[in-house]
Amino acid sequence: MKNIRLYNAPKYSSPEYEEVERGIYKKADPSGLELDPVTDPDEAEKIRLLLGWQQWKDSEFEKYLYIEHDGRKYYKRIGDKSGCIYRWDEEDVQYVTSLVFEQEPEFGENAPDSPDVSQYPLEDILDDFFCLCGDFYDKENEEDKQNSYVEFVCDDIEPIRDILSLAGKHVYMPSANELIIE
């Protein structure tokens, strides 16, 4: 992997994401999303009466409307007659960032024009930085014959900061089990 740089994916400008630091975004974890009901009737009524509710564009949340108020996101289910108001549990947050880079066949990586990102050194990076892959950006990887795109995900911000430290570096594996970062 060479010429590694930050990729500000267009999806990060949607309301599902909140930039918390340059290049690092916070998103509710849809696999473990737990909406906590607002149990204080006065608070729920105050939120319910707010104007400006928006529908999610992301299909994972398409059944909800959301609004931001006093630094928190609140939700209500579309068509719910009960008037229940929810907020998401901050423990269900994921931090994400994306990188774009060139693959290096001379180090056993796929050819640059391949739409598939090589397993190595990516798998070793994930292990060393305690992250997962979120999005492999199928469209970008299919259309861009020079670069590869990958999103990194973690429920802790520190490993995502560490992933961003790879920007401008060269990462390769000259032999099995030897990850080099220069």
C-alpha positions in Angstrom: 0.0 0.0 0.0 1.5 3.2 -1.1 0.4 6.8 -1.5 -2.0 6.3 1.4 -4.3 9.3 2.1 -7.5 10.3 3.7 -10.7 9.6 1.7 -13.6 11.8 2.7 -16.4 9.6 1.5 -19.5 11.5 0.2 -21.6 9.4 2.7 -19.9 11.2 5.6 -21.8 14.4 4.8 -25.2 12.7 5.5 -26.9 13.2 8.9 -26.0 9.6 9.9 -22.4 10.8 10.5 -20.9 13.4 12.8 -17.3 14.6 12.3 -15.7 14.5 15.7 -12.1 15.2 14.5 -10.6 15.9 11.1 -11.3 12.7 9.1 -13.0 10.8 11.9 -16.7 10.4 12.0 -19.1 9.0 14.7 -22.0 6.8 13.6 -24.6 4.8 15.5 -23.8 1.1 15.3 -26.8 -0.2 13.3 -26.0 -3.8 14.2 -26.4 -3.0 17.9 -28.6 0.1 17.7 -30.5 0.5 20.9 -32.8 3.4 21.1 -33.5 4.3 24.7 -37.0 5.7 25.3 -37.1 9.2 26.9 -38.9 8.4 30.1 -39.3 11.9 31.5 -42.7 13.0 30.2 -41.8 16.7 30.1 -38.6 16.1 28.2 -40.4 13.8 25.7 -43.1 16.4 25.1 -40.5 19.2 24.6 -38.7 17.1 22.0 -41.9 15.9 20.4 -43.0 19.5 19.7 -39.7 20.6 18.1 -39.9 21.5 14.4 -37.4 20.3 11.8 -37.7 16.5 12.1 -35.9 14.8 9.1 -36.1 11.3 7.6 -32.9 9.2 7.5 -31.5 8.7 4.1 -29.7 5.5 5.2 -31.9 2.4 4.7 -30.8 1.0 8.1 -32.7 3.9 9.8 -35.4 4.6 7.2 -38.2 3.9 9.6 -37.2 6.8 11.9 -37.3 10.5 11.9 -34.5 12.3 13.8 -33.8 15.7 15.2 -30.8 17.2 17.0 -31.4 19.2 20.1 -28.9 20.3 22.7 -26.1 18.2 21.3 -28.1 14.9 21.3 -30.0 13.1 18.5 -33.6 12.1 19.2 -35.7 9.7 17.2 -39.3 8.8 16.6 -40.7 6.1 14.5 -42.6 7.1 11.4 -46.3 6.6 11.8 -46.0 5.7 15.5 -49.2 7.0 17.1 -47.9 6.5 20.7 -45.6 9.5 20.4 -42.6 7.7 21.9 -39.4 9.6 21.7 -36.0 7.8 21.8 -32.4 8.7 21.9 -29.5 6.5 21.0 -27.4 4.8 23.6 -23.9 6.4 23.3 -22.4 2.9 23.9 -23.6 1.9 20.4 -21.3 4.3 18.6 -18.8 3.4 16.0 -15.9 5.7 14.8 -15.0 5.5 11.2 -12.5 6.8 8.7 -11.6 5.9 5.2 -8.3 5.7 3.3 -7.5 5.6 -0.4 -4.2 4.0 -1.5 -2.4 2.3 -4.4 -1.9 -1.5 -4.2 1.5 -3.0 -5.0 1.6 -6.3 -6.9 5.4 -6.5 -6.2 4.5 -7.1 -2.6 1.8 -9.7 -3.3 -1.0 -7.2 -3.4 -3.6 -7.1 -6.2 -3.0 -5.2 -9.4 -4.0 -1.5 -9.2 -6.8 -2.1 -11.7 -8.4 -4.9 -9.6 -11.6 -3.9 -7.9 -10.7 -6.2 -5.0 -8.5 -5.0 -2.1 -5.8 -7.5 -1.2 -6.1 -9.4 2.0 -2.6 -8.6 3.0 -1.4 -6.2 4.4 -5.0 -5.1 5.1 -5.6 -8.0 7.5 -2.5 -7.3 9.5 -3.4 -3.6 9.7 -6.8 -4.5 11.1 -5.2 -6.9 13.6 -2.5 -4.4 14.7 -4.8 -1.5 15.0 -7.8 -3.4 16.5 -10.2 -2.3 13.7 -12.6 -3.8 11.3 -13.4 -3.0 7.7 -16.7 -1.2 7.3 -17.2 -0.3 3.6 -15.1 -1.6 0.7 -16.6 1.1 -1.5 -17.5 -1.3 -4.3 -18.4 1.5 -6.8 -15.2 3.5 -6.2 -13.0 0.3 -6.4 -14.7 -0.8 -9.6 -14.4 2.6 -11.3 -11.0 3.8 -10.1 -8.3 1.7 -11.8 -5.4 3.2 -9.9 -6.6 3.4 -6.3 -8.3 1.3 -3.6 -10.7 2.5 -1.0 -11.4 1.1 2.5 -13.4 2.2 5.5 -12.0 1.4 9.0 -14.4 1.0 11.9 -13.9 0.7 15.7 -16.0 1.4 18.8 -13.0 3.3 20.3 -11.7 6.5 18.7 -8.0 5.9 19.5 -7.4 3.0 16.9 -9.1 5.2 14.3 -6.6 8.0 15.1 -3.8 5.4 14.7 -5.2 4.3 11.3 -5.1 8.0 10.2 -1.4 8.0 11.1 -0.9 5.7 8.1 -1.6 8.6 5.7 1.5 9.6 3.8 3.3 6.3 4.7 4.2 3.1 2.9 2.8 -0.1 4.3 3.9 -3.5 2.9 4.7 -7.1 3.8 8.0 -8.2 2.3 7.4 -11.7 3.8 4.7 -13.5 5.8 4.0 -12.1 9.2 6.3 -9.0 8.7 4.3 -5.8 8.4 6.4 -2.8 7.6 5.2 0.8 8.0 7.6 3.5 6.8 
